[in-house]
Amino acid sequence: NRRDALALTRDFLSEATKRGLRCVRIVHGKGLGSPNRESVLKGVLRNWLPQQLDVLAFAQAPAAQGGGGAVLLLLDSGLVSLAG
């Protein structure tokens, strides 16, 4: 369900930032088996991701990386810039 999916996504992002990853992909599927053939998780993620402090940006993945069934995220490295 949605709550479980967000909890797993939160854990995934936490682990990714701990490992120092800067770009990750979440494959949420296209929803072809869902009612109205719409991805439920895609909409949930689009509303939830902007609220996450460690997510700097996100966009639909290119076709070769999942297209409308995946999203690419740019994560905060946690480093504070010392430059000017």
All heavy atoms as an XYZ file, in Angstrom:
621
protein
N       0.833     -1.183      0.000
C       0.000      0.000      0.000
C       0.883      1.253      0.000
O       2.097      1.167      0.119
C      -0.975     -0.018      1.176
C      -0.295      0.053      2.531
O       0.764      0.636      2.674
N      -0.915     -0.550      3.520
N       0.249      2.390     -0.093
C       0.989      3.652     -0.197
C       1.877      3.917      1.013
O       3.023      4.349      0.868
C       0.004      4.814     -0.366
C      -0.719      4.784     -1.661
C      -1.723      5.912     -1.733
N      -2.397      5.838     -3.018
C      -3.691      5.951     -3.177
N      -4.476      6.159     -2.145
N      -4.218      5.862     -4.377
N       1.357      3.678      2.184
C       2.122      3.941      3.415
C       3.384      3.074      3.456
O       4.462      3.566      3.778
C       1.248      3.695      4.633
C       1.912      4.075      5.920
C       1.027      3.895      7.123
N      -0.202      3.190      6.793
C      -1.365      3.387      7.376
N      -1.461      4.274      8.329
N      -2.432      2.716      7.037
N       3.239      1.795      3.121
C       4.402      0.897      3.104
C       5.413      1.325      2.036
O       6.619      1.279      2.270
C       3.966     -0.543      2.866
C       3.207     -1.137      4.037
O       3.278     -0.578      5.155
O       2.516     -2.161      3.829
N       4.900      1.722      0.884
C       5.778      2.148     -0.210
C       6.589      3.373      0.204
O       7.794      3.453     -0.066
C       4.963      2.436     -1.459
N       5.958      4.331      0.871
C       6.685      5.524      1.312
C       7.694      5.192      2.409
O       8.797      5.753      2.431
C       5.716      6.604      1.783
C       4.927      7.300      0.679
C       3.976      8.332      1.268
C       5.847      7.928     -0.351
N       7.349      4.283      3.293
C       8.291      3.873      4.342
C       9.517      3.212      3.719
O      10.659      3.494      4.113
C       7.615      2.934      5.337
N       9.302      2.344      2.742
C      10.420      1.686      2.068
C      11.246      2.698      1.280
O      12.475      2.614      1.238
C       9.912      0.578      1.147
C       9.354     -0.650      1.858
C       8.653     -1.570      0.871
C      10.457     -1.383      2.596
N      10.584      3.659      0.669
C      11.294      4.697     -0.079
C      12.119      5.556      0.871
O      13.267      5.898      0.570
C      10.296      5.568     -0.867
O       9.539      4.728     -1.747
C      11.015      6.619     -1.690
N      11.563      5.894      2.013
C      12.291      6.675      3.016
C      13.547      5.919      3.457
O      14.635      6.499      3.551
C      11.388      6.956      4.214
C      11.976      7.917      5.219
C      11.012      8.236      6.344
N       9.770      8.828      5.857
C       8.565      8.250      5.941
N       8.436      7.065      6.493
N       7.503      8.857      5.484
N      13.417      4.623      3.717
C      14.570      3.803      4.110
C      15.617      3.759      2.995
O      16.819      3.852      3.257
C      14.129      2.387      4.454
C      13.282      2.310      5.713
O      13.250      3.296      6.485
O      12.637      1.257      5.924
N      15.146      3.613      1.758
C      16.040      3.567      0.598
C      16.830      4.870      0.480
O      18.055      4.862      0.305
C      15.227      3.305     -0.674
C      16.000      3.480     -1.944
C      16.979      2.571     -2.313
C      15.747      4.559     -2.777
C      17.701      2.739     -3.496
C      16.452      4.730     -3.958
C      17.433      3.814     -4.315
N      16.147      6.008      0.595
C      16.818      7.299      0.486
C      17.798      7.522      1.629
O      18.884      8.065      1.429
C      15.795      8.433      0.427
C      14.925      8.477     -0.828
C      13.942      9.627     -0.752
C      15.784      8.566     -2.075
N      17.430      7.097      2.823
C      18.322      7.222      3.968
C      19.594      6.421      3.741
O      20.707      6.913      3.981
C      17.601      6.739      5.234
O      18.462      6.775      6.332
N      19.457      5.204      3.282
C      20.617      4.354      3.015
C      21.460      4.933      1.881
O      22.695      4.925      1.949
C      20.169      2.929      2.669
C      21.295      1.956      2.446
C      22.175      1.745      3.671
O      21.710      1.902      4.808
O      23.375      1.426      3.475
N      20.817      5.451      0.857
C      21.547      6.032     -0.279
C      22.380      7.230      0.169
O      23.545      7.366     -0.231
C      20.573      6.443     -1.378
N      21.810      8.094      1.008
C      22.570      9.262      1.467
C      23.696      8.836      2.409
O      24.785      9.412      2.355
C      21.652     10.310      2.139
O      20.897      9.705      3.182
C      20.717     10.933      1.143
N      23.470      7.828      3.240
C      24.535      7.326      4.114
C      25.712      6.789      3.301
O      26.858      6.918      3.701
C      24.013      6.211      5.018
C      23.171      6.693      6.154
C      22.676      5.523      6.975
C      21.630      5.957      7.978
N      21.032      4.815      8.675
N      25.392      6.182      2.154
C      26.433      5.626      1.283
C      27.070      6.679      0.391
O      27.984      6.389     -0.363
C      25.843      4.504      0.430
C      25.462      3.283      1.253
C      24.868      2.178      0.432
N      25.693      1.835     -0.701
C      25.246      1.191     -1.786
N      23.986      0.833     -1.864
N      26.056      0.933     -2.776
N      26.572      7.908      0.452
C      27.146      8.990     -0.343
C      26.693      9.020     -1.786
O      27.325      9.666     -2.620
N      25.603      8.330     -2.088
C      25.096      8.350     -3.459
C      24.455      9.697     -3.750
O      23.771     10.267     -2.908
C      24.075      7.228     -3.663
C      24.598      5.809     -3.430
C      23.481      4.798     -3.597
C      25.740      5.506     -4.378
N      24.674     10.203     -4.941
C      24.127     11.514     -5.314
C      22.937     11.403     -6.252
O      22.102     12.296     -6.307
C      25.209     12.352     -6.001
C      26.354     12.750     -5.098
C      25.938     13.698     -3.975
N      25.094     14.806     -4.373
C      25.494     15.979     -4.803
N      26.774     16.230     -4.907
N      24.646     16.912     -5.133
N      22.878     10.329     -7.037
C      21.782     10.151     -7.984
C      21.259      8.726     -7.860
O      22.035      7.779     -7.901
C      22.265     10.424     -9.409
S      20.936     10.386    -10.638
N      19.951      8.601     -7.681
C      19.328      7.277     -7.579
C      18.084      7.241     -8.453
O      17.548      8.280     -8.846
C      18.957      6.918     -6.118
C      20.203      6.799     -5.254
C      17.986      7.907     -5.529
N      17.649      6.039     -8.739
C      16.443      5.852     -9.544
C      15.442      5.044     -8.739
O      15.788      4.036     -8.128
C      16.776      5.122    -10.838
C      15.565      4.815    -11.693
C      15.939      4.133    -12.982
N      16.799      2.980    -12.692
C      17.459      2.314    -13.621
N      17.400      2.667    -14.879
N      18.206      1.285    -13.285
N      14.206      5.494     -8.750
C      13.112      4.746     -8.138
C      12.199      4.286     -9.269
O      11.696      5.099    -10.049
C      12.314      5.612     -7.148
C      13.205      6.035     -5.978
C      11.083      4.861     -6.645
C      12.557      7.007     -5.027
N      12.008      2.976     -9.356
C      11.112      2.413    -10.366
C       9.765      2.177     -9.691
O       9.641      1.303     -8.843
C      11.684      1.103    -10.950
C      10.716      0.516    -11.974
C      13.050      1.354    -11.561
N       8.781      2.970    -10.039
C       7.454      2.885     -9.429
C       6.449      2.187    -10.326
O       5.341      1.887     -9.913
C       6.941      4.269     -9.037
C       7.051      5.289    -10.118
N       6.333      5.225    -11.291
C       7.828      6.394    -10.202
C       6.644      6.263    -12.038
N       7.560      6.984    -11.406
N       6.825      1.918    -11.550
C       5.933      1.264    -12.497
C       5.021      2.267    -13.186
O       4.897      3.421    -12.777
N       4.414      1.802    -14.250
C       3.536      2.667    -15.040
C       2.077      2.533    -14.657
O       1.236      3.266    -15.154
C       3.731      2.373    -16.522
C       5.129      2.719    -16.999
C       5.292      2.487    -18.474
C       6.705      2.862    -18.889
N       6.934      2.679    -20.318
N       1.769      1.569    -13.805
C       0.393      1.414    -13.354
C      -0.514      0.713    -14.339
O      -1.732      0.859    -14.258
N       0.044     -0.045    -15.243
C      -0.775     -0.692    -16.268
C      -1.750     -1.702    -15.683
O      -2.766     -2.011    -16.290
C       0.123     -1.350    -17.322
C       1.065     -0.386    -18.066
C       1.914     -1.149    -19.068
C       0.284      0.722    -18.745
N      -1.474     -2.200    -14.462
C      -2.376     -3.142    -13.806
C      -3.308     -2.473    -12.812
O      -4.098     -3.129    -12.147
N      -3.212     -1.162    -12.688
C      -4.024     -0.413    -11.727
C      -5.336      0.038    -12.368
O      -5.437      0.126    -13.588
C      -3.269      0.840    -11.250
O      -2.090      0.481    -10.606
N      -6.305      0.380    -11.525
C      -7.536      0.957    -12.060
C      -7.209      2.206    -12.885
O      -6.337      2.990    -12.521
C      -8.342      1.326    -10.813
C      -7.797      0.448     -9.738
C      -6.353      0.237    -10.075
N      -7.872      2.377    -13.989
C      -7.648      3.491    -14.920
C      -6.251      3.488    -15.525
O      -5.844      4.469    -16.128
C      -7.907      4.840    -14.248
C      -9.310      4.979    -13.753
O     -10.246      4.449    -14.359
N      -9.480      5.670    -12.650
N      -5.522      2.388    -15.318
C      -4.181      2.224    -15.881
C      -3.272      3.410    -15.549
O      -2.486      3.863    -16.365
C      -4.262      1.983    -17.389
C      -4.999      0.695    -17.724
C      -5.198      0.494    -19.206
N      -3.977      0.388    -19.974
C      -3.278     -0.718    -20.194
N      -3.686     -1.858    -19.656
N      -2.198     -0.722    -20.919
N      -3.380      3.913    -14.323
C      -2.558      5.015    -13.843
C      -1.714      4.544    -12.666
O      -2.200      3.825    -11.808
C      -3.426      6.186    -13.392
C      -4.230      6.816    -14.499
C      -5.139      7.926    -14.000
O      -5.033      8.298    -12.810
O      -5.958      8.402    -14.792
N      -0.479      4.989    -12.620
C       0.408      4.617    -11.523
C       0.035      5.381    -10.259
O       0.115      6.609    -10.217
C       1.859      4.922    -11.887
O       2.693      4.670    -10.790
N      -0.367      4.659     -9.242
C      -0.705      5.268     -7.956
C       0.561      5.814     -7.295
O       0.580      6.945     -6.800
C      -1.402      4.241     -7.037
C      -1.624      4.811     -5.648
C      -2.707      3.780     -7.660
N       1.619      5.027     -7.308
C       2.849      5.433     -6.631
C       3.516      6.627     -7.299
O       4.150      7.440     -6.631
C       3.823      4.268     -6.543
C       3.368      3.125     -5.643
C       4.387      2.003     -5.655
C       3.135      3.616     -4.233
N       3.373      6.765     -8.601
C       3.963      7.907     -9.298
C       3.398      9.213     -8.730
O       4.141     10.137     -8.407
C       3.680      7.817    -10.792
C       4.274      8.936    -11.608
C       3.986      8.702    -13.088
C       4.641      9.727    -13.961
N       4.439      9.442    -15.389
N       2.094      9.286     -8.577
C       1.466     10.479     -8.028
C       1.828     10.715     -6.578
O       2.073     11.850     -6.160
N       1.889      9.649     -5.803
C       2.256      9.755     -4.390
C       3.680     10.306     -4.265
O       3.942     11.209     -3.473
C       2.125      8.388     -3.682
C       2.757      8.410     -2.312
C       0.670      7.976     -3.599
N       4.600      9.782     -5.079
C       5.985     10.243     -5.023
C       6.109     11.699     -5.445
O       6.863     12.466     -4.843
C       6.882      9.365     -5.893
C       7.213      7.990     -5.333
C       7.994      7.179     -6.351
C       7.986      8.100     -4.039
N       5.385     12.102     -6.470
C       5.464     13.496     -6.942
C       5.014     14.483     -5.873
O       5.492     15.616     -5.835
C       4.647     13.681     -8.208
C       5.268     13.039     -9.411
C       4.687     13.570    -10.700
N       5.281     12.931    -11.844
C       6.415     13.324    -12.412
N       7.066     14.353    -11.919
N       6.888     12.703    -13.463
N       4.118     14.071     -5.001
C       3.676     14.932     -3.899
C       4.607     14.848     -2.695
O       4.777     15.820     -1.968
C       2.258     14.568     -3.471
C       1.240     14.943     -4.508
O       1.365     15.967     -5.178
N       0.223     14.119     -4.661
N       5.205     13.682     -2.472
C       6.009     13.428     -1.281
C       7.459     13.888     -1.438
O       8.042     14.438     -0.498
C       5.938     11.937     -0.973
C       6.666     11.486      0.238
C       6.265     11.613      1.539
C       7.936     10.829      0.281
N       7.200     11.068      2.381
C       8.234     10.575      1.631
C       8.839     10.421     -0.700
C       9.409      9.946      2.031
C      10.000      9.793     -0.304
C      10.282      9.560      1.053
N       8.050     13.677     -2.613
C       9.474     13.973     -2.805
C       9.852     15.430     -2.537
O      10.894     15.682     -1.926
C       9.929     13.555     -4.214
C      10.051     12.050     -4.430
C      10.282     11.745     -5.906
C      11.147     11.457     -3.568
N       9.066     16.426     -2.941
C       9.463     17.815     -2.669
C       9.550     18.142     -1.182
O      10.193     19.116     -0.804
C       8.348     18.646     -3.320
C       7.752     17.756     -4.336
C       7.871     16.363     -3.780
N       8.949     17.345     -0.346
C       8.972     17.569      1.103
C      10.207     16.982      1.776
O      10.443     17.229      2.961
C       7.720     16.970      1.741
C       6.433     17.529      1.206
C       5.241     16.731      1.689
O       5.249     16.190      2.780
N       4.210     16.661      0.864
N      10.988     16.207      1.031
C      12.141     15.514      1.606
C      13.375     16.392      1.519
O      13.770     16.825      0.436
C      12.369     14.179      0.891
C      11.148     13.281      0.866
C      10.482     13.166      2.219
O      11.097     12.757      3.195
N       9.213     13.542      2.278
N      13.990     16.680      2.654
C      15.125     17.591      2.707
C      16.352     17.081      1.957
O      17.155     17.876      1.471
C      15.496     17.879      4.162
C      14.416     18.571      4.988
C      14.872     18.735      6.427
C      14.040     19.905      4.375
N      16.507     15.763      1.860
C      17.692     15.219      1.188
C      17.510     15.099     -0.324
O      18.438     14.735     -1.029
C      18.102     13.877      1.793
C      16.967     12.872      1.867
O      15.815     13.259      1.654
O      17.247     11.703      2.165
N      16.335     15.432     -0.854
C      16.080     15.383     -2.294
C      16.190     16.797     -2.853
O      15.391     17.678     -2.535
C      14.681     14.795     -2.595
C      14.396     14.838     -4.090
C      14.572     13.372     -2.069
N      17.221     17.025     -3.672
C      17.427     18.347     -4.263
C      16.567     18.550     -5.504
O      16.087     19.651     -5.755
C      18.899     18.539     -4.628
C      19.888     18.514     -3.464
C      21.312     18.626     -3.988
C      19.577     19.626     -2.486
N      16.405     17.486     -6.298
C      15.627     17.574     -7.537
C      15.215     16.170     -7.957
O      15.839     15.189     -7.565
C      16.457     18.223     -8.639
N      14.171     16.112     -8.776
C      13.765     14.827     -9.342
C      13.076     15.067    -10.680
O      12.536     16.141    -10.931
C      12.859     14.036     -8.391
C      11.540     14.682     -8.093
C      10.405     14.340     -8.819
C      11.417     15.619     -7.081
C       9.184     14.938     -8.535
C      10.213     16.210     -6.790
C       9.091     15.874     -7.516
N      13.149     14.042    -11.539
C      12.549     14.133    -12.874
C      12.256     12.738    -13.383
O      12.874     11.757    -12.948
C      13.491     14.847    -13.835
N      11.313     12.668    -14.317
C      11.018     11.384    -14.946
C      12.282     10.860    -15.611
O      13.055     11.619    -16.199
C       9.921     11.565    -15.992
C       9.566     10.275    -16.712
C       8.385     10.456    -17.643
O       7.333     10.883    -17.204
N       8.567     10.143    -18.903
N      12.492      9.575    -15.509
C      13.664      8.945    -16.105
C      13.553      8.945    -17.624
O      12.450      8.909    -18.178
C      13.798      7.504    -15.592
N      14.698      8.972    -18.326
C      14.654      8.831    -19.778
C      14.152      7.433    -20.147
O      14.182      6.513    -19.321
C      16.097      9.041    -20.223
C      16.930      8.968    -19.002
C      16.045      9.157    -17.820
N      13.715      7.283    -21.373
C      13.119      6.020    -21.831
C      14.015      4.815    -21.545
O      13.537      3.765    -21.108
C      12.792      6.094    -23.315
N      15.310      4.953    -21.756
C      16.241      3.840    -21.557
C      16.386      3.448    -20.088
O      16.906      2.376    -19.784
C      17.615      4.194    -22.131
N      15.906      4.308    -19.177
C      16.018      4.031    -17.746
C      14.664      3.883    -17.070
O      14.550      3.987    -15.855
C      16.835      5.130    -17.063
C      18.264      5.165    -17.520
C      19.064      6.215    -16.767
O      18.652      6.752    -15.750
N      20.237      6.511    -17.281
N      13.625      3.656    -17.844
C      12.310      3.403    -17.272
C      11.225      4.353    -17.712
O      10.041      4.110    -17.491
N      11.598      5.476    -18.300
C      10.608      6.422    -18.809
C       9.572      6.793    -17.759
O       9.909      7.106    -16.614
N       8.304      6.731    -18.148
C       7.204      7.091    -17.260
C       7.020      6.160    -16.077
O       6.210      6.436    -15.198
N       7.787      5.091    -16.018
C       7.682      4.154    -14.907
C       8.770      4.316    -13.865
O       8.905      3.487    -12.965
N       9.559      5.387    -13.975
C      10.667      5.587    -13.029
C      10.950      7.077    -12.866
O      10.595      7.890    -13.713
C      11.919      4.863    -13.517
N      11.611      7.391    -11.774
C      11.996      8.772    -11.493
C      13.450      8.787    -11.040
O      13.892      7.891    -10.320
C      11.054      9.410    -10.442
C      11.116      8.694     -9.125
C      11.327     10.882    -10.267
N      14.214      9.785    -11.518
C      15.597      9.975    -11.095
C      15.631     11.067    -10.042
O      14.936     12.084    -10.176
C      16.473     10.391    -12.278
C      16.605      9.389    -13.418
C      17.476      9.979    -14.519
C      17.168      8.074    -12.937
N      16.431     10.855     -9.012
C      16.537     11.821     -7.923
C      17.976     12.276     -7.758
O      18.893     11.468     -7.834
C      16.109     11.189     -6.600
C      14.629     10.970     -6.356
C      14.109      9.828     -7.173
C      14.407     10.711     -4.898
N      18.156     13.566     -7.508
C      19.445     14.117     -7.128
C      19.391     14.354     -5.632
O      18.500     15.063     -5.145
C      19.719     15.446     -7.853
C      21.007     16.151     -7.500
C      22.221     15.297     -7.880
C      21.079     17.504     -8.191
N      20.316     13.711     -4.922
C      20.308     13.774     -3.462
C      21.343     14.761     -2.949
O      22.410     14.941     -3.554
C      20.588     12.385     -2.871
C      19.617     11.284     -3.287
C      20.055      9.960     -2.687
C      18.207     11.634     -2.872
N      21.066     15.357     -1.819
C      21.982     16.257     -1.145
C      23.141     15.444     -0.594
O      22.948     14.400      0.024
C      21.256     16.961     -0.003
C      22.060     18.054      0.650
O      23.243     18.235      0.285
O      21.503     18.746      1.519
N      24.345     15.930     -0.808
C      25.515     15.196     -0.339
C      25.735     15.375      1.155
O      26.498     14.639      1.767
C      26.764     15.684     -1.084
O      27.047     17.029     -0.717
N      25.070     16.371      1.732
C      25.252     16.631      3.151
C      26.487     17.465      3.446
O      26.765     17.787      4.581
N      27.239     17.820      2.412
C      28.435     18.632      2.593
C      28.067     20.106      2.594
O      27.287     20.564      1.772
C      29.446     18.361      1.475
C      29.950     16.923      1.377
C      30.878     16.784      0.175
C      30.687     16.548      2.643
N      28.634     20.843      3.486
C      28.407     22.280      3.545
C      29.503     22.964      2.752
O      30.682     22.705      2.951
C      28.435     22.771      5.008
C      28.276     24.276      5.073
C      27.362     22.078      5.818
N      29.105     23.824      1.836
C      30.075     24.542      1.034
C      30.791     25.595      1.873
O      30.161     26.349      2.598
C      29.381     25.217     -0.148
O      30.308     26.006     -0.852
N      32.110     25.637      1.761
C      32.896     26.623      2.484
C      33.286     27.791      1.578
O      33.922     28.734      2.012
C      34.154     25.977      3.067
C      33.905     24.860      4.071
C      35.222     24.260      4.524
C      33.111     25.377      5.274
N      32.904     27.692      0.303
C      33.261     28.740     -0.661
C      32.419     29.981     -0.413
O      31.235     29.904     -0.072
C      33.036     28.232     -2.085
N      33.028     31.130     -0.610
C      32.506     32.453     -0.520
C      31.117     32.658     -0.245
O      30.414     33.432     -0.046
